[in-house]
Amino acid sequence: MKLYSVVPYLLLVSFMAGSADEFSLEKASAIGRSPYDGVAVAYQEAYENGTVDHARREALFKEMTLASGKHVWPWVFLNRIIGHVEGEGLGGTTPDKKYFLGVRGMDLYGESGDLGEFLKNWRGAFRAARSSGSPGVVVDLESYNNYKNYGLDYLAARMARDPDEVRERLVVLGADLADIAAHEYPDAIVWSFFGGVGKRGKCLDASDKGCSSVSLVVLGFLDRCNERGYRLTFVAGGEWGLGYCFSSVEALRARIARRDTDYGDTLLKYGNLRLAGTIAPWPDSCRKTNWLLMERCAECDVEDAAGFVPYFRELARSYDYVWIYAASMAGYNPFDDGVATLMNDALEEGFRDRVRTSR
């Protein structure tokens, strides 16, 4: 085991954490009182652009770690290099997306300068993680600026390049990310919210037509780790293959089994690949809004935090890595004691049989 002393490791992910500049002493204290082993905090937020003071960021992650007594994982967004198109993408063209109108597809060739800044963030995040004692870095591959960019043909058209050329460049980007991570922090964990590879994703190899653009980055990363024997660990979080909501504990168990099958060959191929479990719980079903009122999230009849204990137990039995998505639309603010206490109690109960290991 690496750098942590419990299995499964329990990570909090919430946009309410804010950026490194916004993570207050109050937030740090709330995490310190929780059962979480670590929390993801944005190195640079999803829609931020411009340069970062990396020395200041490294100091902030040390300060947050000392204040909370928990691991603070730098959270890096691939969205930093993803272009926006007027009228496309979730939420339309909001003010914070206007900068990205100048990026065509993805800045894979450094034409707009965003790739260079992203790679600086990536390097800085691993330096901050290593110096603060965090097990690693959280990478967010979601294409917030334009979800159509997942499609390779669409992306290539936006970039006015051949799809096969773009495919190759995405794989190279993944390899470059592995090289930087291995150089800066050889034993780091790279925790992604999803992997997008495996049979279900129809992406077992970079030549597979079913691969999304970001899945090709993942394969490039994993292939480079294999080629050069890197000790890095890549954690596929399950946002795509597992999901955030389940109609019942039995349904969760079935999805876990199906995902194990989907990833079977891929796990054999890549010895540094691990699977994580996830869920987006709510403290009170009356607080749910938006996507948590749809499909499987609507089908789940859990009323309060205590109702999630059986789900937590199933995740704890199934995975060495588990992350909780504290979504504002679930009404779960992990930094508000009035809301967080009941969820903390449920998490303690659900994960009480965690195994302690030596560092």
Backbone torsions as a table, in degrees:
resi	resn	phi	psi	omega
1	MET	NA	150.0	-175.3
2	LYS	-111.4	122.9	161.9
3	LEU	58.2	1.5	176.8
4	TYR	-136.1	162.4	-168.4
5	SER	-119.6	14.6	178.1
6	VAL	-138.0	150.5	174.0
7	VAL	-134.1	125.0	-0.7
8	PRO	-77.1	156.0	174.0
9	TYR	-80.0	135.3	-175.5
10	LEU	-113.2	114.2	-176.3
11	LEU	-112.0	136.2	174.3
12	LEU	-96.3	130.0	173.9
13	VAL	-124.6	122.2	179.0
14	SER	-157.3	133.7	176.1
15	PHE	-66.8	-15.7	177.6
16	MET	-70.6	-12.3	175.3
17	ALA	-66.9	-29.3	-179.1
18	GLY	73.5	-165.3	-179.6
19	SER	-88.8	175.5	178.5
20	ALA	-58.2	-34.8	179.4
21	ASP	-70.5	-22.0	-173.3
22	GLU	-102.3	-5.2	-175.9
23	PHE	-79.5	96.8	-171.1
24	SER	-78.7	170.0	175.8
25	LEU	-61.7	-35.2	178.4
26	GLU	-63.4	-42.4	177.7
27	LYS	-65.8	-42.2	178.8
28	ALA	-61.0	-42.0	179.8
29	SER	-64.9	-38.8	178.9
30	ALA	-63.2	-40.8	178.0
31	ILE	-68.1	-37.2	177.8
32	GLY	-60.8	-28.9	179.9
33	ARG	-89.1	-3.4	-174.5
34	SER	-95.8	169.1	175.5
35	PRO	-82.8	0.0	-180.0
36	TYR	-66.4	143.1	174.7
37	ASP	-86.3	-25.1	-179.7
38	GLY	-158.5	167.6	179.9
39	VAL	-138.8	141.5	176.2
40	ALA	-88.0	131.8	178.4
41	VAL	-131.6	130.8	-174.5
42	ALA	-60.6	127.6	172.8
43	TYR	-71.7	-45.7	167.7
44	GLN	-143.3	132.3	-170.4
45	GLU	-67.7	164.7	-168.8
46	ALA	-55.2	-38.2	-176.3
47	TYR	-107.5	8.8	176.5
48	GLU	-72.9	149.5	172.9
49	ASN	-135.9	176.7	-178.4
50	GLY	93.6	-174.5	-175.0
51	THR	-91.1	160.7	-178.7
52	VAL	-120.4	142.2	172.4
53	ASP	-83.8	95.1	-171.5
54	HIS	-69.4	-33.7	177.0
55	ALA	-64.5	-40.6	178.0
56	ARG	-65.7	-40.1	178.4
57	ARG	-61.9	-44.3	-179.2
58	GLU	-60.6	-41.2	178.2
59	ALA	-64.4	-40.0	-179.4
60	LEU	-63.7	-41.0	-179.7
61	PHE	-66.5	-33.5	174.3
62	LYS	-65.6	-43.3	-179.8
63	GLU	-63.2	-43.6	179.5
64	MET	-63.6	-38.0	179.6
65	THR	-65.1	-45.1	179.2
66	LEU	-64.7	-40.7	-177.1
67	ALA	-69.3	-34.7	-176.0
68	SER	-93.7	-26.9	-173.6
69	GLY	72.2	14.8	-180.0
70	LYS	-127.3	165.6	174.8
71	HIS	-69.6	137.5	175.0
72	VAL	-117.7	110.9	-175.4
73	TRP	-89.9	120.8	172.1
74	PRO	-60.9	134.6	-174.8
75	TRP	-113.7	114.6	-174.4
76	VAL	-111.1	137.0	-175.0
77	PHE	-108.3	123.5	172.2
78	LEU	-64.2	-20.8	179.3
79	ASN	-55.1	-18.3	179.8
80	ARG	-58.6	-25.1	-178.6
81	ILE	-112.9	8.3	-174.4
82	ILE	-98.7	130.2	-177.9
83	GLY	-81.6	157.3	176.3
84	HIS	-113.0	151.9	177.5
85	VAL	-124.8	132.4	-178.9
86	GLU	-51.7	125.2	176.5
87	GLY	83.5	-1.5	179.7
88	GLU	-118.3	158.9	179.9
89	GLY	91.6	157.4	-177.8
90	LEU	-62.8	129.7	175.5
91	GLY	83.8	1.5	177.8
92	GLY	71.2	-160.8	-177.5
93	THR	-95.0	90.7	177.0
94	THR	-85.4	162.4	-177.7
95	PRO	-53.9	-37.1	-176.9
96	ASP	-75.4	-6.7	177.4
97	LYS	-98.7	-9.0	-172.5
98	LYS	-63.4	-35.1	177.8
99	TYR	-56.7	-39.3	-173.1
100	PHE	-77.4	-2.3	173.0
101	LEU	-63.7	-21.8	-179.7
102	GLY	-85.8	-1.3	179.2
103	VAL	-101.0	123.7	-179.6
104	ARG	-88.0	108.1	179.3
105	GLY	68.6	-98.8	171.5
106	MET	-132.2	144.4	180.0
107	ASP	-82.6	62.2	-175.5
108	LEU	-72.9	-17.6	-177.4
109	TYR	-112.7	7.7	177.4
110	GLY	72.4	21.7	-175.1
111	GLU	-69.1	-32.9	-179.8
112	SER	-99.4	-3.7	-178.9
113	GLY	88.0	-6.4	-175.8
114	ASP	-74.8	-33.1	178.0
115	LEU	-59.8	-43.5	179.5
116	GLY	-60.6	-42.1	179.0
117	GLU	-67.7	-38.3	177.7
118	PHE	-62.5	-44.0	-179.3
119	LEU	-66.4	-32.7	173.9
120	LYS	-65.1	-41.6	176.9
121	ASN	-61.9	-43.6	-179.9
122	TRP	-59.6	-48.0	178.9
123	ARG	-63.9	-45.1	-179.4
124	GLY	-62.2	-36.1	-179.6
125	ALA	-64.0	-40.9	179.4
126	PHE	-70.0	-35.4	175.4
127	ARG	-64.9	-42.0	179.4
128	ALA	-65.7	-41.3	179.2
129	ALA	-63.1	-45.7	-177.7
130	ARG	-65.3	-44.3	-176.1
131	SER	-72.0	-25.1	-179.5
132	SER	-93.0	-8.4	179.5
133	GLY	87.7	12.8	175.6
134	SER	-72.9	146.2	177.5
135	PRO	-63.4	-20.5	-178.9
136	GLY	172.6	-151.7	-172.7
137	VAL	-127.0	141.9	172.5
138	VAL	-93.9	128.2	176.3
139	VAL	-113.4	128.6	-179.7
140	ASP	-105.8	110.0	-176.5
141	LEU	-91.4	1.5	-174.0
142	GLU	-66.2	137.1	-177.7
143	SER	-90.5	70.1	-174.4
144	TYR	-60.5	-34.2	-176.7
145	ASN	-70.8	-31.9	-179.0
146	ASN	-166.2	104.2	-176.2
147	TYR	-68.0	-17.2	177.4
148	LYS	-66.1	-18.7	-179.5
149	ASN	-67.7	-10.6	173.6
150	TYR	-64.3	-31.1	-179.0
151	GLY	-77.9	122.5	-174.6
152	LEU	-62.9	-42.1	-179.1
153	ASP	-64.2	-42.4	178.4
154	TYR	-62.3	-46.6	-178.5
155	LEU	-61.1	-46.1	-179.8
156	ALA	-61.5	-39.5	178.1
157	ALA	-63.6	-41.5	178.2
158	ARG	-62.1	-33.8	-177.2
159	MET	-91.1	-3.8	-177.8
160	ALA	54.9	45.6	179.6
161	ARG	-134.3	161.8	178.6
162	ASP	-68.5	137.1	-179.0
163	PRO	-56.9	-37.8	179.8
164	ASP	-66.8	-34.7	176.8
165	GLU	-66.6	-42.9	179.0
166	VAL	-66.6	-39.9	176.8
167	ARG	-55.5	-48.3	-178.8
168	GLU	-63.7	-38.9	-178.2
169	ARG	-69.0	-34.7	176.5
170	LEU	-64.3	-41.5	177.7
171	VAL	-63.9	-41.7	178.4
172	VAL	-62.9	-39.2	177.1
173	LEU	-59.4	-45.4	178.0
174	GLY	-59.5	-41.3	178.0
175	ALA	-64.4	-41.0	178.2
176	ASP	-62.3	-39.1	179.2
177	LEU	-64.3	-39.4	177.6
178	ALA	-65.1	-42.4	179.8
179	ASP	-59.8	-45.5	-179.0
180	ILE	-65.0	-46.5	-178.8
181	ALA	-60.7	-45.0	-178.2
182	ALA	-65.7	-33.5	178.7
183	HIS	-71.2	-42.8	-174.6
184	GLU	-82.2	-31.2	-172.8
185	TYR	-155.9	80.5	-169.1
186	PRO	-57.9	-28.6	-177.5
187	ASP	-102.7	17.9	-174.2
188	ALA	-69.8	153.7	168.5
189	ILE	-99.1	131.5	175.3
190	VAL	-109.3	107.5	-172.4
191	TRP	-103.1	110.9	178.7
192	SER	-103.7	149.9	179.6
193	PHE	-72.8	-21.1	174.4
194	PHE	-155.0	163.3	177.8
195	GLY	-111.6	-41.3	178.4
196	GLY	74.0	12.3	178.5
197	VAL	-111.5	172.8	-177.9
198	GLY	104.1	177.4	-174.8
199	LYS	-63.7	-42.6	-177.0
200	ARG	-64.7	-36.4	177.4
201	GLY	-79.8	-2.1	-178.3
202	LYS	52.3	41.6	-175.6
203	CYS	-142.3	78.2	178.7
204	LEU	-97.0	-18.1	-177.1
205	ASP	-149.9	151.5	-176.6
206	ALA	-61.7	-18.3	178.9
207	SER	-84.0	-9.8	-178.0
208	ASP	-67.9	133.1	-177.4
209	LYS	-69.7	-18.1	-178.3
210	GLY	-80.2	-6.6	-176.3
211	CYS	-69.5	133.7	170.8
212	SER	-77.6	168.1	-179.8
213	SER	-60.5	-43.2	-176.9
214	VAL	-74.9	-27.7	175.5
215	SER	-64.8	-33.5	177.0
216	LEU	-65.4	-34.8	174.8
217	VAL	-63.5	-43.1	178.3
218	VAL	-61.2	-45.5	180.0
219	LEU	-63.8	-38.1	176.3
220	GLY	-61.3	-39.6	177.7
221	PHE	-64.7	-49.7	-177.2
222	LEU	-66.0	-41.4	179.1
223	ASP	-62.9	-40.5	179.7
224	ARG	-66.0	-38.2	177.1
225	CYS	-61.4	-41.3	177.0
226	ASN	-64.8	-46.6	-175.8
227	GLU	-61.2	-39.9	-172.3
228	ARG	-108.2	5.0	176.2
229	GLY	65.6	32.8	179.5
230	TYR	-64.8	147.9	179.1
231	ARG	-89.2	1.9	179.4
232	LEU	-58.7	149.4	172.5
233	THR	-114.7	130.8	176.1
234	PHE	-108.5	123.4	-179.0
235	VAL	-106.1	118.3	175.6
236	ALA	-89.2	115.5	-165.3
237	GLY	-75.9	-24.2	176.1
238	GLY	100.0	3.4	179.1
239	GLU	-57.6	-39.3	178.7
240	TRP	-85.3	-49.3	-172.2
241	GLY	-81.7	-20.8	-178.5
242	LEU	-113.1	-52.1	179.8
243	GLY	97.2	170.2	-176.3
244	TYR	-94.3	-19.1	-173.5
245	CYS	-133.0	151.4	-177.9
246	PHE	-142.3	137.2	-176.4
247	SER	-68.2	-22.0	179.6
248	SER	-164.4	168.2	176.0
249	VAL	-63.2	-36.7	178.2
250	GLU	-62.7	-38.8	178.5
251	ALA	-66.3	-39.3	175.8
252	LEU	-61.2	-45.6	-179.3
253	ARG	-60.4	-40.9	-180.0
254	ALA	-66.9	-39.4	180.0
255	ARG	-68.0	-36.9	177.0
256	ILE	-62.3	-45.1	-179.8
257	ALA	-63.8	-42.2	179.7
258	ARG	-65.6	-39.5	179.9
259	ARG	-66.5	-39.7	176.8
260	ASP	-57.6	-41.1	178.8
261	THR	-67.6	-44.4	-179.5
262	ASP	-58.8	-38.1	-175.3
263	TYR	-93.9	0.0	-173.2
264	GLY	-52.1	-56.1	-178.8
265	ASP	-65.5	-36.5	-178.4
266	THR	-67.8	-39.0	178.1
267	LEU	-65.9	-34.3	176.9
268	LEU	-69.1	-37.1	-177.9
269	LYS	-70.9	-38.8	-175.7
270	TYR	-115.2	103.1	-177.2
271	GLY	-69.8	-15.2	-179.8
272	ASN	-99.4	9.1	179.0
273	LEU	-94.0	133.6	176.6
274	ARG	-130.0	156.1	176.8
275	LEU	-105.7	142.2	175.3
276	ALA	-116.8	156.6	173.5
277	GLY	-104.7	157.4	-179.9
278	THR	-149.4	163.2	175.9
279	ILE	-163.5	153.4	177.3
280	ALA	-118.9	87.9	-174.8
281	PRO	-81.8	163.1	176.0
282	TRP	-127.9	146.1	179.3
283	PRO	-78.4	-20.1	-178.3
284	ASP	-157.3	123.8	-176.3
285	SER	-61.3	-22.7	178.4
286	CYS	-70.6	-15.3	-178.6
287	ARG	-84.9	-13.1	-174.2
288	LYS	-66.9	141.7	175.8
289	THR	-140.0	171.5	171.2
290	ASN	52.5	-127.9	-171.6
291	TRP	-65.5	-16.7	177.8
292	LEU	-78.4	-2.3	174.3
293	LEU	-104.2	12.2	-175.3
294	MET	-119.1	154.1	170.2
295	GLU	45.5	-128.7	-173.6
296	ARG	-62.5	-31.3	179.4
297	CYS	-66.6	-34.4	176.9
298	ALA	-73.9	-31.0	-178.0
299	GLU	-73.8	-23.2	-178.6
300	CYS	-71.9	126.7	-174.7
301	ASP	-98.8	16.6	177.0
302	VAL	-65.4	131.1	-176.0
303	GLU	-94.5	-34.2	-174.3
304	ASP	-147.9	-177.5	-176.1
305	ALA	-58.3	-42.2	-177.9
306	ALA	-60.6	-29.5	-179.9
307	GLY	-67.2	-15.7	-179.7
308	PHE	-87.6	-6.6	-177.5
309	VAL	-54.4	-46.2	178.1
310	PRO	-62.0	-32.8	177.5
311	TYR	-68.4	-43.1	177.6
312	PHE	-60.8	-41.7	-179.9
313	ARG	-62.1	-41.1	-179.4
314	GLU	-65.2	-41.9	177.4
315	LEU	-64.8	-40.8	-179.9
316	ALA	-64.4	-34.1	179.1
317	ARG	-74.5	-24.3	-168.8
318	SER	-99.8	-24.5	-171.9
319	TYR	-134.8	148.7	173.2
320	ASP	-85.3	-13.2	179.0
321	TYR	-130.6	127.3	178.0
322	VAL	-136.0	134.1	174.5
323	TRP	-124.5	139.2	178.8
324	ILE	-101.6	124.3	176.5
325	TYR	-93.0	106.1	178.0
326	ALA	-88.9	96.2	-174.6
327	ALA	-94.0	138.8	177.4
328	SER	-61.0	-32.1	-179.7
329	MET	-73.5	-8.9	173.3
330	ALA	-93.2	-5.5	-177.8
331	GLY	71.6	20.8	-177.8
332	TYR	-109.4	103.5	175.1
333	ASN	-104.0	104.6	-175.1
334	PRO	-71.1	-6.3	-179.4
335	PHE	-102.5	1.5	178.4
336	ASP	-108.0	108.5	-175.5
337	ASP	-56.6	-31.9	-179.9
338	GLY	-62.8	-27.9	178.7
339	VAL	-101.3	-38.5	-170.3
340	ALA	-72.6	-28.9	-173.1
341	THR	-59.1	-45.8	-179.2
342	LEU	-65.9	-39.2	178.1
343	MET	-68.6	-39.1	176.8
344	ASN	-59.0	-41.4	178.6
345	ASP	-63.2	-42.1	179.9
346	ALA	-65.9	-40.2	177.9
347	LEU	-65.3	-41.6	177.4
348	GLU	-58.8	-43.4	-180.0
349	GLU	-67.6	-45.5	-176.8
350	GLY	-68.4	-29.1	-176.8
351	PHE	-112.9	21.7	-173.9
352	ARG	-69.2	-20.3	-178.5
353	ASP	-94.0	18.8	178.1
354	ARG	-59.0	146.3	-177.1
355	VAL	-93.5	130.9	176.1
356	ARG	-84.7	137.8	179.2
357	THR	-128.9	164.5	176.7
358	SER	-80.0	150.3	-179.9
359	ARG	-73.7	NA	NA
